[in-house]
Amino acid sequence: MSAPSMEERKACWGARDEYWKCLDENMEDASRCQKLRCSFESRCPQQWVKYFDKRRDFLKYKEQLQAGEFPGTTEKS
């Protein structure tokens, strides 16, 4: 498999950004973003989709951790 062209990468990133925006606006309700998810999956290599899904999970976890939204977390003094 060859590397995606610049246009293909831009299309992939754009589809990812639209899907993530939809998730943000719909409080992570993926059922409301199915069309955008399909577009994201069709425009990006499968390995990229897996990576971006894990990346989003990590970023959301990090946001919650920094906001102190998990039990047992304390702010650094």
N, CA, C, O and CB atoms as a CASP TS submission, in Angstrom:
PFRMAT TS
TARGET T0000
AUTHOR 0000-0000-0000
METHOD Language model
MODEL 1
PARENT N/A
ATOM      1  N   MET     1       0.841  -1.189   0.000  1.00  0.00           N
ATOM      2  CA  MET     1       0.000   0.000   0.000  1.00  0.00           C
ATOM      3  C   MET     1       0.882   1.248   0.000  1.00  0.00           C
ATOM      4  O   MET     1       1.803   1.373   0.808  1.00  0.00           O
ATOM      5  CB  MET     1      -0.955   0.001   1.223  1.00  0.00           C
ATOM      6  N   SER     2       0.591   2.149  -0.902  1.00  0.00           N
ATOM      7  CA  SER     2       1.369   3.380  -0.972  1.00  0.00           C
ATOM      8  C   SER     2       0.805   4.410   0.001  1.00  0.00           C
ATOM      9  O   SER     2      -0.345   4.328   0.431  1.00  0.00           O
ATOM     10  CB  SER     2       1.375   3.942  -2.409  1.00  0.00           C
ATOM     11  N   ALA     3       1.640   5.363   0.328  1.00  0.00           N
ATOM     12  CA  ALA     3       1.217   6.426   1.245  1.00  0.00           C
ATOM     13  C   ALA     3       0.155   7.293   0.573  1.00  0.00           C
ATOM     14  O   ALA     3       0.206   7.504  -0.639  1.00  0.00           O
ATOM     15  CB  ALA     3       2.430   7.293   1.684  1.00  0.00           C
ATOM     16  N   PRO     4      -0.800   7.793   1.343  1.00  0.00           N
ATOM     17  CA  PRO     4      -1.826   8.670   0.771  1.00  0.00           C
ATOM     18  C   PRO     4      -1.219   9.970   0.232  1.00  0.00           C
ATOM     19  O   PRO     4      -0.240  10.481   0.774  1.00  0.00           O
ATOM     20  CB  PRO     4      -2.894   8.990   1.824  1.00  0.00           C
ATOM     21  N   SER     5      -1.807  10.486  -0.827  1.00  0.00           N
ATOM     22  CA  SER     5      -1.351  11.760  -1.387  1.00  0.00           C
ATOM     23  C   SER     5      -1.765  12.897  -0.458  1.00  0.00           C
ATOM     24  O   SER     5      -2.518  12.698   0.496  1.00  0.00           O
ATOM     25  CB  SER     5      -1.929  11.981  -2.817  1.00  0.00           C
ATOM     26  N   MET     6      -1.263  14.077  -0.753  1.00  0.00           N
ATOM     27  CA  MET     6      -1.603  15.230   0.066  1.00  0.00           C
ATOM     28  C   MET     6      -3.115  15.481   0.054  1.00  0.00           C
ATOM     29  O   MET     6      -3.692  15.811   1.090  1.00  0.00           O
ATOM     30  CB  MET     6      -0.851  16.474  -0.428  1.00  0.00           C
ATOM     31  N   GLU     7      -3.755  15.330  -1.101  1.00  0.00           N
ATOM     32  CA  GLU     7      -5.200  15.537  -1.192  1.00  0.00           C
ATOM     33  C   GLU     7      -5.956  14.496  -0.378  1.00  0.00           C
ATOM     34  O   GLU     7      -6.949  14.811   0.278  1.00  0.00           O
ATOM     35  CB  GLU     7      -5.656  15.491  -2.651  1.00  0.00           C
ATOM     36  N   GLU     8      -5.481  13.253  -0.423  1.00  0.00           N
ATOM     37  CA  GLU     8      -6.130  12.182   0.345  1.00  0.00           C
ATOM     38  C   GLU     8      -5.971  12.408   1.845  1.00  0.00           C
ATOM     39  O   GLU     8      -6.901  12.165   2.615  1.00  0.00           O
ATOM     40  CB  GLU     8      -5.547  10.811  -0.044  1.00  0.00           C
ATOM     41  N   ARG     9      -4.800  12.871   2.259  1.00  0.00           N
ATOM     42  CA  ARG     9      -4.582  13.168   3.682  1.00  0.00           C
ATOM     43  C   ARG     9      -5.492  14.297   4.143  1.00  0.00           C
ATOM     44  O   ARG     9      -6.097  14.219   5.212  1.00  0.00           O
ATOM     45  CB  ARG     9      -3.108  13.540   3.941  1.00  0.00           C
ATOM     46  N   LYS    10      -5.587  15.352   3.327  1.00  0.00           N
ATOM     47  CA  LYS    10      -6.458  16.480   3.686  1.00  0.00           C
ATOM     48  C   LYS    10      -7.917  16.038   3.772  1.00  0.00           C
ATOM     49  O   LYS    10      -8.639  16.466   4.672  1.00  0.00           O
ATOM     50  CB  LYS    10      -6.312  17.621   2.661  1.00  0.00           C
ATOM     51  N   ALA    11      -8.354  15.189   2.849  1.00  0.00           N
ATOM     52  CA  ALA    11      -9.730  14.685   2.872  1.00  0.00           C
ATOM     53  C   ALA    11      -9.963  13.849   4.129  1.00  0.00           C
ATOM     54  O   ALA    11     -11.017  13.944   4.758  1.00  0.00           O
ATOM     55  CB  ALA    11     -10.027  13.846   1.603  1.00  0.00           C
ATOM     56  N   CYS    12      -8.987  13.041   4.486  1.00  0.00           N
ATOM     57  CA  CYS    12      -9.085  12.208   5.694  1.00  0.00           C
ATOM     58  C   CYS    12      -9.179  13.090   6.933  1.00  0.00           C
ATOM     59  O   CYS    12     -10.073  12.904   7.759  1.00  0.00           O
ATOM     60  CB  CYS    12      -7.866  11.253   5.806  1.00  0.00           C
ATOM     61  N   TRP    13      -8.276  14.035   7.068  1.00  0.00           N
ATOM     62  CA  TRP    13      -8.271  14.907   8.238  1.00  0.00           C
ATOM     63  C   TRP    13      -9.553  15.720   8.333  1.00  0.00           C
ATOM     64  O   TRP    13     -10.080  15.931   9.425  1.00  0.00           O
ATOM     65  CB  TRP    13      -7.070  15.837   8.197  1.00  0.00           C
ATOM     66  N   GLY    14     -10.052  16.175   7.190  1.00  0.00           N
ATOM     67  CA  GLY    14     -11.304  16.930   7.181  1.00  0.00           C
ATOM     68  C   GLY    14     -12.475  16.075   7.636  1.00  0.00           C
ATOM     69  O   GLY    14     -13.321  16.528   8.406  1.00  0.00           O
ATOM     70  N   ALA    15     -12.522  14.829   7.155  1.00  0.00           N
ATOM     71  CA  ALA    15     -13.592  13.907   7.558  1.00  0.00           C
ATOM     72  C   ALA    15     -13.488  13.604   9.046  1.00  0.00           C
ATOM     73  O   ALA    15     -14.502  13.537   9.739  1.00  0.00           O
ATOM     74  CB  ALA    15     -13.528  12.595   6.737  1.00  0.00           C
ATOM     75  N   ARG    16     -12.266  13.420   9.539  1.00  0.00           N
ATOM     76  CA  ARG    16     -12.060  13.177  10.978  1.00  0.00           C
ATOM     77  C   ARG    16     -12.544  14.372  11.792  1.00  0.00           C
ATOM     78  O   ARG    16     -13.259  14.208  12.780  1.00  0.00           O
ATOM     79  CB  ARG    16     -10.564  12.897  11.279  1.00  0.00           C
ATOM     80  N   ASP    17     -12.150  15.576  11.372  1.00  0.00           N
ATOM     81  CA  ASP    17     -12.527  16.775  12.113  1.00  0.00           C
ATOM     82  C   ASP    17     -14.040  16.961  12.144  1.00  0.00           C
ATOM     83  O   ASP    17     -14.591  17.334  13.179  1.00  0.00           O
ATOM     84  CB  ASP    17     -11.866  18.003  11.502  1.00  0.00           C
ATOM     85  N   GLU    18     -14.721  16.705  11.024  1.00  0.00           N
ATOM     86  CA  GLU    18     -16.185  16.825  10.975  1.00  0.00           C
ATOM     87  C   GLU    18     -16.843  15.803  11.899  1.00  0.00           C
ATOM     88  O   GLU    18     -17.801  16.120  12.604  1.00  0.00           O
ATOM     89  CB  GLU    18     -16.695  16.640   9.530  1.00  0.00           C
ATOM     90  N   TYR    19     -16.326  14.578  11.890  1.00  0.00           N
ATOM     91  CA  TYR    19     -16.873  13.532  12.756  1.00  0.00           C
ATOM     92  C   TYR    19     -16.665  13.891  14.218  1.00  0.00           C
ATOM     93  O   TYR    19     -17.595  13.773  15.016  1.00  0.00           O
ATOM     94  CB  TYR    19     -16.223  12.172  12.444  1.00  0.00           C
ATOM     95  N   TRP    20     -15.466  14.325  14.588  1.00  0.00           N
ATOM     96  CA  TRP    20     -15.187  14.693  15.975  1.00  0.00           C
ATOM     97  C   TRP    20     -16.048  15.882  16.408  1.00  0.00           C
ATOM     98  O   TRP    20     -16.516  15.924  17.545  1.00  0.00           O
ATOM     99  CB  TRP    20     -13.695  15.026  16.151  1.00  0.00           C
ATOM    100  N   LYS    21     -16.257  16.841  15.515  1.00  0.00           N
ATOM    101  CA  LYS    21     -17.105  17.992  15.821  1.00  0.00           C
ATOM    102  C   LYS    21     -18.535  17.534  16.101  1.00  0.00           C
ATOM    103  O   LYS    21     -19.179  18.010  17.035  1.00  0.00           O
ATOM    104  CB  LYS    21     -17.084  19.011  14.657  1.00  0.00           C
ATOM    105  N   CYS    22     -19.016  16.610  15.287  1.00  0.00           N
ATOM    106  CA  CYS    22     -20.355  16.062  15.495  1.00  0.00           C
ATOM    107  C   CYS    22     -20.446  15.384  16.863  1.00  0.00           C
ATOM    108  O   CYS    22     -21.418  15.581  17.591  1.00  0.00           O
ATOM    109  CB  CYS    22     -20.711  15.061  14.372  1.00  0.00           C
ATOM    110  N   LEU    23     -19.444  14.595  17.208  1.00  0.00           N
ATOM    111  CA  LEU    23     -19.444  13.932  18.513  1.00  0.00           C
ATOM    112  C   LEU    23     -19.458  14.959  19.648  1.00  0.00           C
ATOM    113  O   LEU    23     -20.180  14.793  20.631  1.00  0.00           O
ATOM    114  CB  LEU    23     -18.216  13.011  18.645  1.00  0.00           C
ATOM    115  N   ASP    24     -18.666  16.011  19.509  1.00  0.00           N
ATOM    116  CA  ASP    24     -18.624  17.058  20.532  1.00  0.00           C
ATOM    117  C   ASP    24     -19.986  17.736  20.683  1.00  0.00           C
ATOM    118  O   ASP    24     -20.442  17.983  21.800  1.00  0.00           O
ATOM    119  CB  ASP    24     -17.552  18.101  20.186  1.00  0.00           C
ATOM    120  N   GLU    25     -20.625  18.031  19.564  1.00  0.00           N
ATOM    121  CA  GLU    25     -21.910  18.727  19.584  1.00  0.00           C
ATOM    122  C   GLU    25     -23.051  17.840  20.073  1.00  0.00           C
ATOM    123  O   GLU    25     -24.069  18.348  20.543  1.00  0.00           O
ATOM    124  CB  GLU    25     -22.232  19.249  18.203  1.00  0.00           C
ATOM    125  N   ASN    26     -22.894  16.521  19.968  1.00  0.00           N
ATOM    126  CA  ASN    26     -23.953  15.587  20.357  1.00  0.00           C
ATOM    127  C   ASN    26     -23.577  14.772  21.585  1.00  0.00           C
ATOM    128  O   ASN    26     -24.077  13.664  21.777  1.00  0.00           O
ATOM    129  CB  ASN    26     -24.274  14.653  19.206  1.00  0.00           C
ATOM    130  N   MET    27     -22.703  15.316  22.410  1.00  0.00           N
ATOM    131  CA  MET    27     -22.302  14.700  23.668  1.00  0.00           C
ATOM    132  C   MET    27     -21.891  13.241  23.496  1.00  0.00           C
ATOM    133  O   MET    27     -22.322  12.368  24.249  1.00  0.00           O
ATOM    134  CB  MET    27     -23.429  14.797  24.668  1.00  0.00           C
ATOM    135  N   GLU    28     -21.052  12.991  22.494  1.00  0.00           N
ATOM    136  CA  GLU    28     -20.469  11.677  22.222  1.00  0.00           C
ATOM    137  C   GLU    28     -21.490  10.630  21.761  1.00  0.00           C
ATOM    138  O   GLU    28     -21.200   9.435  21.801  1.00  0.00           O
ATOM    139  CB  GLU    28     -19.773  11.178  23.455  1.00  0.00           C
ATOM    140  N   ASP    29     -22.672  11.058  21.328  1.00  0.00           N
ATOM    141  CA  ASP    29     -23.689  10.123  20.831  1.00  0.00           C
ATOM    142  C   ASP    29     -23.362   9.763  19.383  1.00  0.00           C
ATOM    143  O   ASP    29     -23.748  10.471  18.453  1.00  0.00           O
ATOM    144  CB  ASP    29     -25.128  10.739  20.941  1.00  0.00           C
ATOM    145  N   ALA    30     -22.647   8.653  19.207  1.00  0.00           N
ATOM    146  CA  ALA    30     -22.178   8.244  17.886  1.00  0.00           C
ATOM    147  C   ALA    30     -23.327   7.920  16.936  1.00  0.00           C
ATOM    148  O   ALA    30     -23.159   8.010  15.719  1.00  0.00           O
ATOM    149  CB  ALA    30     -21.268   7.043  18.012  1.00  0.00           C
ATOM    150  N   SER    31     -24.479   7.548  17.463  1.00  0.00           N
ATOM    151  CA  SER    31     -25.609   7.208  16.591  1.00  0.00           C
ATOM    152  C   SER    31     -26.078   8.412  15.777  1.00  0.00           C
ATOM    153  O   SER    31     -26.651   8.244  14.701  1.00  0.00           O
ATOM    154  CB  SER    31     -26.770   6.661  17.422  1.00  0.00           C
ATOM    155  N   ARG    32     -25.842   9.616  16.277  1.00  0.00           N
ATOM    156  CA  ARG    32     -26.241  10.826  15.557  1.00  0.00           C
ATOM    157  C   ARG    32     -25.219  11.236  14.496  1.00  0.00           C
ATOM    158  O   ARG    32     -25.460  12.153  13.711  1.00  0.00           O
ATOM    159  CB  ARG    32     -26.444  11.966  16.536  1.00  0.00           C
ATOM    160  N   CYS    33     -24.079  10.547  14.483  1.00  0.00           N
ATOM    161  CA  CYS    33     -22.986  10.931  13.583  1.00  0.00           C
ATOM    162  C   CYS    33     -22.601   9.798  12.636  1.00  0.00           C
ATOM    163  O   CYS    33     -21.475   9.771  12.139  1.00  0.00           O
ATOM    164  CB  CYS    33     -21.766  11.360  14.394  1.00  0.00           C
ATOM    165  N   GLN    34     -23.509   8.869  12.379  1.00  0.00           N
ATOM    166  CA  GLN    34     -23.183   7.689  11.577  1.00  0.00           C
ATOM    167  C   GLN    34     -22.715   8.041  10.163  1.00  0.00           C
ATOM    168  O   GLN    34     -21.753   7.450   9.672  1.00  0.00           O
ATOM    169  CB  GLN    34     -24.389   6.779  11.497  1.00  0.00           C
ATOM    170  N   LYS    35     -23.372   8.988   9.508  1.00  0.00           N
ATOM    171  CA  LYS    35     -22.976   9.358   8.144  1.00  0.00           C
ATOM    172  C   LYS    35     -21.558   9.910   8.122  1.00  0.00           C
ATOM    173  O   LYS    35     -20.771   9.594   7.230  1.00  0.00           O
ATOM    174  CB  LYS    35     -23.952  10.393   7.559  1.00  0.00           C
ATOM    175  N   LEU    36     -21.242  10.734   9.109  1.00  0.00           N
ATOM    176  CA  LEU    36     -19.896  11.299   9.176  1.00  0.00           C
ATOM    177  C   LEU    36     -18.870  10.231   9.522  1.00  0.00           C
ATOM    178  O   LEU    36     -17.733  10.283   9.053  1.00  0.00           O
ATOM    179  CB  LEU    36     -19.841  12.429  10.202  1.00  0.00           C
ATOM    180  N   ARG    37     -19.270   9.259  10.345  1.00  0.00           N
ATOM    181  CA  ARG    37     -18.365   8.151  10.670  1.00  0.00           C
ATOM    182  C   ARG    37     -18.057   7.337   9.407  1.00  0.00           C
ATOM    183  O   ARG    37     -16.907   6.969   9.165  1.00  0.00           O
ATOM    184  CB  ARG    37     -18.987   7.236  11.768  1.00  0.00           C
ATOM    185  N   CYS    38     -19.077   7.063   8.615  1.00  0.00           N
ATOM    186  CA  CYS    38     -18.871   6.321   7.368  1.00  0.00           C
ATOM    187  C   CYS    38     -17.952   7.083   6.421  1.00  0.00           C
ATOM    188  O   CYS    38     -17.095   6.488   5.767  1.00  0.00           O
ATOM    189  CB  CYS    38     -20.214   6.040   6.682  1.00  0.00           C
ATOM    190  N   SER    39     -18.129   8.395   6.346  1.00  0.00           N
ATOM    191  CA  SER    39     -17.278   9.223   5.508  1.00  0.00           C
ATOM    192  C   SER    39     -15.837   9.182   6.015  1.00  0.00           C
ATOM    193  O   SER    39     -14.899   9.053   5.228  1.00  0.00           O
ATOM    194  CB  SER    39     -17.797  10.671   5.473  1.00  0.00           C
ATOM    195  N   PHE    40     -15.671   9.291   7.316  1.00  0.00           N
ATOM    196  CA  PHE    40     -14.355   9.222   7.952  1.00  0.00           C
ATOM    197  C   PHE    40     -13.672   7.890   7.622  1.00  0.00           C
ATOM    198  O   PHE    40     -12.504   7.865   7.236  1.00  0.00           O
ATOM    199  CB  PHE    40     -14.483   9.397   9.485  1.00  0.00           C
ATOM    200  N   GLU    41     -14.404   6.793   7.776  1.00  0.00           N
ATOM    201  CA  GLU    41     -13.832   5.470   7.522  1.00  0.00           C
ATOM    202  C   GLU    41     -13.516   5.252   6.046  1.00  0.00           C
ATOM    203  O   GLU    41     -12.555   4.560   5.712  1.00  0.00           O
ATOM    204  CB  GLU    41     -14.783   4.390   8.006  1.00  0.00           C
ATOM    205  N   SER    42     -14.318   5.838   5.162  1.00  0.00           N
ATOM    206  CA  SER    42     -14.080   5.629   3.732  1.00  0.00           C
ATOM    207  C   SER    42     -12.943   6.505   3.189  1.00  0.00           C
ATOM    208  O   SER    42     -12.339   6.171   2.170  1.00  0.00           O
ATOM    209  CB  SER    42     -15.356   5.909   2.953  1.00  0.00           C
ATOM    210  N   ARG    43     -12.653   7.612   3.858  1.00  0.00           N
ATOM    211  CA  ARG    43     -11.613   8.531   3.367  1.00  0.00           C
ATOM    212  C   ARG    43     -10.250   8.316   4.002  1.00  0.00           C
ATOM    213  O   ARG    43      -9.253   8.869   3.538  1.00  0.00           O
ATOM    214  CB  ARG    43     -12.037   9.944   3.606  1.00  0.00           C
ATOM    215  N   CYS    44     -10.199   7.512   5.064  1.00  0.00           N
ATOM    216  CA  CYS    44      -8.934   7.305   5.771  1.00  0.00           C
ATOM    217  C   CYS    44      -8.530   5.835   5.735  1.00  0.00           C
ATOM    218  O   CYS    44      -9.387   4.952   5.758  1.00  0.00           O
ATOM    219  CB  CYS    44      -9.045   7.788   7.226  1.00  0.00           C
ATOM    220  N   PRO    45      -7.224   5.572   5.678  1.00  0.00           N
ATOM    221  CA  PRO    45      -6.762   4.186   5.808  1.00  0.00           C
ATOM    222  C   PRO    45      -7.215   3.607   7.156  1.00  0.00           C
ATOM    223  O   PRO    45      -7.315   4.328   8.148  1.00  0.00           O
ATOM    224  CB  PRO    45      -5.208   4.108   5.675  1.00  0.00           C
ATOM    225  N   GLN    46      -7.483   2.319   7.175  1.00  0.00           N
ATOM    226  CA  GLN    46      -8.000   1.669   8.379  1.00  0.00           C
ATOM    227  C   GLN    46      -7.095   1.903   9.594  1.00  0.00           C
ATOM    228  O   GLN    46      -7.590   2.149  10.694  1.00  0.00           O
ATOM    229  CB  GLN    46      -8.157   0.172   8.133  1.00  0.00           C
ATOM    230  N   GLN    47      -5.784   1.828   9.402  1.00  0.00           N
ATOM    231  CA  GLN    47      -4.858   2.044  10.515  1.00  0.00           C
ATOM    232  C   GLN    47      -4.966   3.461  11.061  1.00  0.00           C
ATOM    233  O   GLN    47      -4.814   3.676  12.263  1.00  0.00           O
ATOM    234  CB  GLN    47      -3.423   1.766  10.073  1.00  0.00           C
ATOM    235  N   TRP    48      -5.225   4.417  10.197  1.00  0.00           N
ATOM    236  CA  TRP    48      -5.388   5.799  10.640  1.00  0.00           C
ATOM    237  C   TRP    48      -6.662   5.941  11.470  1.00  0.00           C
ATOM    238  O   TRP    48      -6.670   6.631  12.489  1.00  0.00           O
ATOM    239  CB  TRP    48      -5.424   6.757   9.430  1.00  0.00           C
ATOM    240  N   VAL    49      -7.731   5.291  11.036  1.00  0.00           N
ATOM    241  CA  VAL    49      -8.996   5.351  11.774  1.00  0.00           C
ATOM    242  C   VAL    49      -8.780   4.810  13.187  1.00  0.00           C
ATOM    243  O   VAL    49      -9.222   5.420  14.161  1.00  0.00           O
ATOM    244  CB  VAL    49     -10.113   4.543  11.038  1.00  0.00           C
ATOM    245  N   LYS    50      -8.106   3.672  13.299  1.00  0.00           N
ATOM    246  CA  LYS    50      -7.822   3.090  14.616  1.00  0.00           C
ATOM    247  C   LYS    50      -6.998   4.052  15.460  1.00  0.00           C
ATOM    248  O   LYS    50      -7.284   4.260  16.639  1.00  0.00           O
ATOM    249  CB  LYS    50      -7.082   1.747  14.469  1.00  0.00           C
ATOM    250  N   TYR    51      -5.968   4.641  14.844  1.00  0.00           N
ATOM    251  CA  TYR    51      -5.115   5.585  15.568  1.00  0.00           C
ATOM    252  C   TYR    51      -5.911   6.806  16.038  1.00  0.00           C
ATOM    253  O   TYR    51      -5.806   7.209  17.196  1.00  0.00           O
ATOM    254  CB  TYR    51      -3.944   6.030  14.681  1.00  0.00           C
ATOM    255  N   PHE    52      -6.703   7.392  15.138  1.00  0.00           N
ATOM    256  CA  PHE    52      -7.470   8.587  15.493  1.00  0.00           C
ATOM    257  C   PHE    52      -8.512   8.282  16.576  1.00  0.00           C
ATOM    258  O   PHE    52      -8.762   9.119  17.443  1.00  0.00           O
ATOM    259  CB  PHE    52      -8.158   9.162  14.247  1.00  0.00           C
ATOM    260  N   ASP    53      -9.123   7.089  16.531  1.00  0.00           N
ATOM    261  CA  ASP    53     -10.079   6.711  17.579  1.00  0.00           C
ATOM    262  C   ASP    53      -9.378   6.636  18.939  1.00  0.00           C
ATOM    263  O   ASP    53      -9.892   7.144  19.936  1.00  0.00           O
ATOM    264  CB  ASP    53     -10.746   5.351  17.242  1.00  0.00           C
ATOM    265  N   LYS    54      -8.212   6.004  18.972  1.00  0.00           N
ATOM    266  CA  LYS    54      -7.458   5.909  20.231  1.00  0.00           C
ATOM    267  C   LYS    54      -6.995   7.281  20.685  1.00  0.00           C
ATOM    268  O   LYS    54      -7.004   7.583  21.879  1.00  0.00           O
ATOM    269  CB  LYS    54      -6.248   4.973  20.072  1.00  0.00           C
ATOM    270  N   ARG    55      -6.593   8.110  19.738  1.00  0.00           N
ATOM    271  CA  ARG    55      -6.137   9.468  20.063  1.00  0.00           C
ATOM    272  C   ARG    55      -7.261  10.285  20.691  1.00  0.00           C
ATOM    273  O   ARG    55      -7.046  10.988  21.679  1.00  0.00           O
ATOM    274  CB  ARG    55      -5.613  10.177  18.801  1.00  0.00           C
ATOM    275  N   ARG    56      -8.458  10.193  20.119  1.00  0.00           N
ATOM    276  CA  ARG    56      -9.594  10.935  20.675  1.00  0.00           C
ATOM    277  C   ARG    56      -9.906  10.458  22.090  1.00  0.00           C
ATOM    278  O   ARG    56     -10.135  11.267  22.989  1.00  0.00           O
ATOM    279  CB  ARG    56     -10.838  10.778  19.774  1.00  0.00           C
ATOM    280  N   ASP    57      -9.913   9.137  22.282  1.00  0.00           N
ATOM    281  CA  ASP    57     -10.166   8.598  23.620  1.00  0.00           C
ATOM    282  C   ASP    57      -9.142   9.130  24.618  1.00  0.00           C
ATOM    283  O   ASP    57      -9.495   9.521  25.730  1.00  0.00           O
ATOM    284  CB  ASP    57     -10.134   7.060  23.598  1.00  0.00           C
ATOM    285  N   PHE    58      -7.874   9.143  24.214  1.00  0.00           N
ATOM    286  CA  PHE    58      -6.831   9.636  25.097  1.00  0.00           C
ATOM    287  C   PHE    58      -7.016  11.122  25.414  1.00  0.00           C
ATOM    288  O   PHE    58      -6.896  11.538  26.566  1.00  0.00           O
ATOM    289  CB  PHE    58      -5.465   9.400  24.472  1.00  0.00           C
ATOM    290  N   LEU    59      -7.309  11.915  24.381  1.00  0.00           N
ATOM    291  CA  LEU    59      -7.472  13.357  24.594  1.00  0.00           C
ATOM    292  C   LEU    59      -8.654  13.653  25.511  1.00  0.00           C
ATOM    293  O   LEU    59      -8.570  14.540  26.360  1.00  0.00           O
ATOM    294  CB  LEU    59      -7.660  14.075  23.254  1.00  0.00           C
ATOM    295  N   LYS    60      -9.754  12.918  25.348  1.00  0.00           N
ATOM    296  CA  LYS    60     -10.922  13.111  26.218  1.00  0.00           C
ATOM    297  C   LYS    60     -10.592  12.701  27.651  1.00  0.00           C
ATOM    298  O   LYS    60     -10.971  13.390  28.598  1.00  0.00           O
ATOM    299  CB  LYS    60     -12.131  12.299  25.696  1.00  0.00           C
ATOM    300  N   TYR    61      -9.886  11.580  27.810  1.00  0.00           N
ATOM    301  CA  TYR    61      -9.464  11.127  29.136  1.00  0.00           C
ATOM    302  C   TYR    61      -8.571  12.176  29.795  1.00  0.00           C
ATOM    303  O   TYR    61      -8.735  12.498  30.971  1.00  0.00           O
ATOM    304  CB  TYR    61      -8.724   9.773  29.039  1.00  0.00           C
ATOM    305  N   LYS    62      -7.626  12.702  29.022  1.00  0.00           N
ATOM    306  CA  LYS    62      -6.699  13.707  29.544  1.00  0.00           C
ATOM    307  C   LYS    62      -7.453  14.959  29.999  1.00  0.00           C
ATOM    308  O   LYS    62      -7.153  15.517  31.055  1.00  0.00           O
ATOM    309  CB  LYS    62      -5.650  14.075  28.478  1.00  0.00           C
ATOM    310  N   GLU    63      -8.432  15.401  29.202  1.00  0.00           N
ATOM    311  CA  GLU    63      -9.245  16.575  29.575  1.00  0.00           C
ATOM    312  C   GLU    63      -9.960  16.333  30.899  1.00  0.00           C
ATOM    313  O   GLU    63      -9.961  17.197  31.775  1.00  0.00           O
ATOM    314  CB  GLU    63     -10.279  16.900  28.466  1.00  0.00           C
ATOM    315  N   GLN    64     -10.563  15.167  31.045  1.00  0.00           N
ATOM    316  CA  GLN    64     -11.294  14.852  32.270  1.00  0.00           C
ATOM    317  C   GLN    64     -10.347  14.761  33.460  1.00  0.00           C
ATOM    318  O   GLN    64     -10.668  15.233  34.550  1.00  0.00           O
ATOM    319  CB  GLN    64     -12.068  13.540  32.111  1.00  0.00           C
ATOM    320  N   LEU    65      -9.195  14.161  33.254  1.00  0.00           N
ATOM    321  CA  LEU    65      -8.218  14.026  34.323  1.00  0.00           C
ATOM    322  C   LEU    65      -7.736  15.392  34.791  1.00  0.00           C
ATOM    323  O   LEU    65      -7.633  15.644  35.991  1.00  0.00           O
ATOM    324  CB  LEU    65      -7.037  13.176  33.861  1.00  0.00           C
ATOM    325  N   GLN    66      -7.442  16.270  33.842  1.00  0.00           N
ATOM    326  CA  GLN    66      -6.970  17.612  34.191  1.00  0.00           C
ATOM    327  C   GLN    66      -8.054  18.439  34.868  1.00  0.00           C
ATOM    328  O   GLN    66      -7.760  19.324  35.671  1.00  0.00           O
ATOM    329  CB  GLN    66      -6.478  18.334  32.948  1.00  0.00           C
ATOM    330  N   ALA    67      -9.308  18.145  34.540  1.00  0.00           N
ATOM    331  CA  ALA    67     -10.418  18.871  35.155  1.00  0.00           C
ATOM    332  C   ALA    67     -10.782  18.284  36.519  1.00  0.00           C
ATOM    333  O   ALA    67     -11.644  18.817  37.218  1.00  0.00           O
ATOM    334  CB  ALA    67     -11.640  18.849  34.234  1.00  0.00           C
ATOM    335  N   GLY    68     -10.123  17.187  36.896  1.00  0.00           N
ATOM    336  CA  GLY    68     -10.402  16.564  38.184  1.00  0.00           C
ATOM    337  C   GLY    68     -11.734  15.849  38.224  1.00  0.00           C
ATOM    338  O   GLY    68     -12.353  15.751  39.283  1.00  0.00           O
ATOM    339  N   GLU    69     -12.186  15.347  37.080  1.00  0.00           N
ATOM    340  CA  GLU    69     -13.493  14.716  37.013  1.00  0.00           C
ATOM    341  C   GLU    69     -13.486  13.235  37.346  1.00  0.00           C
ATOM    342  O   GLU    69     -14.531  12.587  37.283  1.00  0.00           O
ATOM    343  CB  GLU    69     -14.059  14.905  35.663  1.00  0.00           C
ATOM    344  N   PHE    70     -12.325  12.682  37.702  1.00  0.00           N
ATOM    345  CA  PHE    70     -12.264  11.269  38.055  1.00  0.00           C
ATOM    346  C   PHE    70     -12.060  11.157  39.563  1.00  0.00           C
ATOM    347  O   PHE    70     -11.319  11.953  40.141  1.00  0.00           O
ATOM    348  CB  PHE    70     -11.122  10.537  37.276  1.00  0.00           C
ATOM    349  N   PRO    71     -12.700  10.189  40.209  1.00  0.00           N
ATOM    350  CA  PRO    71     -12.508  10.012  41.657  1.00  0.00           C
ATOM    351  C   PRO    71     -11.048   9.705  41.971  1.00  0.00           C
ATOM    352  O   PRO    71     -10.377   8.982  41.234  1.00  0.00           O
ATOM    353  CB  PRO    71     -13.415   8.880  42.194  1.00  0.00           C
ATOM    354  N   GLY    72     -10.574  10.263  43.067  1.00  0.00           N
ATOM    355  CA  GLY    72      -9.209  10.002  43.474  1.00  0.00           C
ATOM    356  C   GLY    72      -8.179  10.913  42.854  1.00  0.00           C
ATOM    357  O   GLY    72      -6.996  10.812  43.179  1.00  0.00           O
ATOM    358  N   THR    73      -8.597  11.812  41.961  1.00  0.00           N
ATOM    359  CA  THR    73      -7.636  12.728  41.374  1.00  0.00           C
ATOM    360  C   THR    73      -7.556  13.978  42.221  1.00  0.00           C
ATOM    361  O   THR    73      -8.563  14.466  42.736  1.00  0.00           O
ATOM    362  CB  THR    73      -8.013  13.075  39.924  1.00  0.00           C
ATOM    363  N   THR    74      -6.375  14.476  42.355  1.00  0.00           N
ATOM    364  CA  THR    74      -6.184  15.717  43.114  1.00  0.00           C
ATOM    365  C   THR    74      -5.379  16.685  42.270  1.00  0.00           C
ATOM    366  O   THR    74      -4.623  16.287  41.384  1.00  0.00           O
ATOM    367  CB  THR    74      -5.472  15.448  44.473  1.00  0.00           C
ATOM    368  N   GLU    75      -5.553  17.932  42.555  1.00  0.00           N
ATOM    369  CA  GLU    75      -4.804  18.963  41.835  1.00  0.00           C
ATOM    370  C   GLU    75      -3.392  19.011  42.392  1.00  0.00           C
ATOM    371  O   GLU    75      -3.180  18.817  43.589  1.00  0.00           O
ATOM    372  CB  GLU    75      -5.497  20.359  41.952  1.00  0.00           C
ATOM    373  N   LYS    76      -2.436  19.268  41.523  1.00  0.00           N
ATOM    374  CA  LYS    76      -1.049  19.425  41.967  1.00  0.00           C
ATOM    375  C   LYS    76      -0.908  20.756  42.672  1.00  0.00           C
ATOM    376  O   LYS    76      -1.477  21.761  42.247  1.00  0.00           O
ATOM    377  CB  LYS    76      -0.057  19.328  40.775  1.00  0.00           C
ATOM    378  N   SER    77      -0.138  20.756  43.765  1.00  0.00           N
ATOM    379  CA  SER    77       0.035  22.008  44.500  1.00  0.00           C
ATOM    380  C   SER    77       1.334  22.680  44.165  1.00  0.00           C
ATOM    381  O   SER    77       1.632  23.748  44.700  1.00  0.00           O
ATOM    382  CB  SER    77      -0.036  21.765  45.978  1.00  0.00           C
TER
END
